[in-house]
Amino acid sequence: MNLLYKPIGTVAGVLGGIAAHAVFRQLWRRAAGQDEAPAATSPDYGWREVLFAAASRARCSAWSKHRSTGAGCSRTTG
């Protein structure tokens, strides 16, 4: 079962990243009312919006990677 841990973990991590991106886009649309989050180099937004977007994106990614790789693989592979 240890041979399956890395491939399953990799696939779960990629799927978790895709899910995190989708969750972040939905959260951003509801919170800010905009389709796209501001980029760090965008002159149209202030520090507050850019930092909030970066922190929210990082939190969604960290949560999904934690849940998909650790918990999912340990349940799947035993």
Backbone as numpy.savetxt, mean C-alpha at the origin, in Angstrom:
# Nx Ny Nz CAx CAy CAz Cx Cy Cz
7.62 -27.57 2.76 6.81 -26.36 2.76 7.66 -25.10 2.76
8.88 -25.20 3.24 9.74 -24.02 3.25 10.08 -23.56 1.84
10.09 -24.47 0.87 10.35 -24.08 -0.52 9.23 -23.20 -1.08
8.04 -23.37 -0.58 6.91 -22.58 -1.07 6.80 -21.21 -0.41
7.51 -21.01 0.68 7.36 -19.76 1.43 7.77 -18.55 0.59
8.92 -18.62 -0.08 9.39 -17.46 -0.85 8.50 -17.15 -2.05
8.15 -18.13 -2.89 7.29 -17.78 -4.03 5.91 -17.28 -3.59
5.34 -17.93 -2.59 4.02 -17.49 -2.12 4.13 -16.12 -1.47
5.19 -15.89 -0.72 5.40 -14.59 -0.09 5.60 -13.49 -1.11
6.32 -13.79 -2.19 6.54 -12.80 -3.24 5.24 -12.43 -3.93
4.48 -13.43 -4.30 3.20 -13.19 -4.97 2.25 -12.44 -4.03
2.22 -12.85 -2.78 1.35 -12.17 -1.81 1.78 -10.73 -1.61
3.08 -10.47 -1.60 3.58 -9.10 -1.45 3.20 -8.23 -2.63
3.30 -8.77 -3.84 2.92 -8.01 -5.03 1.42 -7.72 -5.02
0.63 -8.73 -4.72 -0.82 -8.53 -4.66 -1.19 -7.55 -3.54
-0.46 -7.62 -2.44 -0.70 -6.68 -1.35 -0.38 -5.25 -1.76
0.69 -5.07 -2.53 1.03 -3.74 -3.02 -0.01 -3.19 -3.98
-0.53 -4.05 -4.83 -1.59 -3.63 -5.75 -2.84 -3.25 -4.97
-3.17 -4.06 -3.98 -4.35 -3.76 -3.15 -4.15 -2.47 -2.37
-2.95 -2.25 -1.86 -2.67 -1.02 -1.10 -2.82 0.20 -1.98
-2.37 0.11 -3.22 -2.50 1.23 -4.13 -3.98 1.53 -4.40
-4.77 0.49 -4.60 -6.20 0.69 -4.84 -6.89 1.29 -3.61
-6.54 0.80 -2.43 -7.13 1.33 -1.20 -6.75 2.79 -1.01
-5.48 3.11 -1.25 -5.04 4.49 -1.09 -5.76 5.42 -2.07
-5.92 4.99 -3.31 -6.62 5.83 -4.28 -8.06 6.11 -3.84
-8.73 5.09 -3.31 -10.10 5.30 -2.85 -10.15 6.22 -1.63
-9.24 6.01 -0.70 -9.19 6.88 0.48 -8.90 8.32 0.09
-7.98 8.50 -0.84 -7.63 9.86 -1.25 -8.80 10.54 -1.96
-9.51 9.79 -2.80 -10.67 10.37 -3.48 -11.72 10.83 -2.49
-11.93 10.03 -1.46 -12.96 10.38 -0.48 -12.51 11.50 0.45
-11.24 11.49 0.84 -10.75 12.49 1.79 -10.51 13.84 1.13
-9.90 13.84 -0.04 -9.51 15.10 -0.67 -10.44 15.51 -1.80
-11.22 14.58 -2.31 -12.11 14.91 -3.41 -11.38 15.09 -4.74
-10.19 14.54 -4.85 -9.40 14.63 -6.08 -9.08 13.22 -6.56
-8.85 13.10 -7.87 -8.55 11.78 -8.43 -7.13 11.33 -8.13
-6.19 12.24 -8.14 -4.78 11.89 -7.95 -4.23 12.56 -6.70
-3.38 11.85 -6.01 -2.69 12.43 -4.86 -1.56 13.33 -5.37
-1.21 14.36 -4.64 -0.15 15.25 -5.10 1.22 14.57 -5.10
1.99 14.86 -6.11 3.37 14.36 -6.16 4.24 15.27 -5.29
5.35 14.75 -4.86 6.24 15.51 -3.99 6.80 16.74 -4.68
6.89 16.71 -5.99 7.46 17.83 -6.73 6.42 18.77 -7.31
5.16 18.56 -6.99 4.09 19.39 -7.54 4.08 20.77 -6.89
4.18 21.83 -7.68 4.17 23.18 -7.12 2.76 23.66 -6.75
1.74 22.90 -7.13 0.35 23.31 -6.89 -0.13 23.03 -5.47
0.61 22.22 -4.72 0.19 21.82 -3.37 1.21 22.28 -2.35
0.72 22.50 -1.13 1.61 22.87 -0.04 2.18 21.65 0.65
3.03 21.92 1.63 3.67 20.84 2.39 2.65 19.96 3.09
1.61 20.57 3.59 0.61 19.82 4.35 -0.03 18.72 3.51
-0.47 19.06 2.30 -1.11 18.08 1.44 -0.13 16.99 0.99
1.08 17.41 0.63 2.08 16.45 0.15 2.48 15.48 1.26
2.71 15.99 2.46 3.10 15.12 3.57 1.96 14.19 3.98
0.75 14.70 3.96 -0.39 13.85 4.30 -0.55 12.73 3.28
-0.40 13.05 2.00 -0.51 12.04 0.96 0.59 11.00 1.09
1.82 11.43 1.34 2.94 10.50 1.47 2.77 9.60 2.69
2.35 10.17 3.80 2.15 9.38 5.02 1.01 8.38 4.85
-0.07 8.80 4.20 -1.20 7.90 3.98 -0.82 6.76 3.05
-0.08 7.07 2.00 0.34 6.04 1.06 1.29 5.04 1.75
2.20 5.54 2.54 3.13 4.66 3.25 2.40 3.77 4.25
1.43 4.31 4.92 0.68 3.52 5.91 -0.13 2.41 5.23
-0.76 2.72 4.11 -1.52 1.69 3.38 -0.59 0.59 2.88
0.56 0.97 2.37 1.52 -0.02 1.87 2.06 -0.88 3.00
2.42 -0.27 4.10 2.97 -1.03 5.23 1.93 -2.01 5.78
0.69 -1.56 5.90 -0.34 -2.43 6.43 -0.57 -3.62 5.52
-0.69 -3.37 4.22 -1.00 -4.48 3.32 0.16 -5.44 3.20
1.39 -4.95 3.18 2.54 -5.86 3.10 2.65 -6.70 4.37
2.40 -6.10 5.50 2.45 -6.83 6.76 1.40 -7.94 6.78
0.20 -7.61 6.38 -0.89 -8.58 6.41 -0.73 -9.66 5.35
-0.27 -9.29 4.15 -0.23 -10.27 3.07 0.96 -11.22 3.20
2.11 -10.74 3.57 3.29 -11.61 3.58 3.38 -12.44 4.84
3.29 -11.84 5.98 3.48 -12.58 7.22 2.34 -13.50 7.58
1.17 -12.92 7.73 0.04 -13.72 8.19 -0.46 -14.68 7.12
-0.52 -14.22 5.89 -1.04 -15.07 4.82 -0.16 -16.27 4.53
1.13 -16.07 4.50 2.03 -17.18 4.18 2.13 -18.17 5.33
2.09 -17.70 6.54 2.18 -18.64 7.65 0.92 -19.52 7.71
-0.24 -18.96 7.34 -1.44 -19.78 7.30 -1.43 -20.76 6.12
-0.88 -20.31 5.00 -0.90 -21.15 3.80 0.10 -22.30 3.90
1.31 -21.99 4.34 2.36 -23.01 4.36 2.45 -23.75 5.67
1.75 -23.31 6.66 1.76 -24.02 7.95 2.76 -23.47 8.83
